[in-house]
């Protein structure tokens, strides 16, 4: 076989590979976005799908998802005083750089998305863009982009989510030696009473929440003792209603979220840390240099539940498939 024939066959194989790759990329699942309509106040937007309805607000202290109703049960899962997918703190190693909920911002909207932008400040030399979209039929997704103008070690956006106090938290955690995953309900103990429990990704991530950042109170920032405990096995946690019929699932990708934190659960009001149930995601966690841009995604979804509480993990696996990096 001469060289020209061999080259032609090689070229055809390459074309077939590229065509197949393009088909695979095109066939990756892309769920539709729901339309958003203006709400009763400025910078608020309502949404509705077959399974959920709610409101996204970009103004005020508690921006984010302020109302999220499961249409099958009529349950409003968000604590009405607060919100979910709410940017709370900006931190890095041994410093706090501001609270987005108290910072000036600009907003813009399309037919199926709304976006808030925080400009860089003297205390936080980075631009933040937070885009909210409703994913059919049961989820709200936050795409968070940071464009750094400075250098930061262990940069973090602390994302808070406040749910009705009747809901119970569940977190999938590794057993010793990462032998298997175990679904755990964090419950009250006097050993960690008055603290926030942190479930980190690994040993390196566990150091971040105790590097001094949570002891800094600049910008009138609240402080609390953060207690790292077992490692999460999936970058996902969920709440259940009292009858374990409804699940509220919060998820991100492991590389984008160094820890999940939660309030421990107790039926006794006197033992609880707060008057609400909550999950927080510690996003990013890696170093930034000037002129660097990074984007992470967080999804908040509602689902019905079976006796094994298996649906949240299935939603998480679907999220990983939908948000995996595209082939070049």
Secondary structure, 3 states (H helix, E strand, C coil): CCHHHHHHHHHHHHHHHHHHHHHHHHHCCCCCECCEEECCCCCEEEEECCCEEEEEECCCCCCEEEEEEECCCCEECECCCCCECEEEEEEECCEEEECHHHCCCEEEECCCCEEEEECCCCCCCEEEEEEEEEECCCEEEEEEEEEECCCECCCEEEEEEEECCCCEEEEEEECHHHCCEEEECCECCCCCCCCEEEEECCHHHHCHHHCCHHHCCHHHCCCCCEEECCCEEEEEEEEECCCCCEEEEEEECHHHEEEEEECCECCCHHHCCCCCEEEEEEEECCCECCCCEEEEEEEEEEEECCCCCCHHHHHHHHHHHHCCCCCC
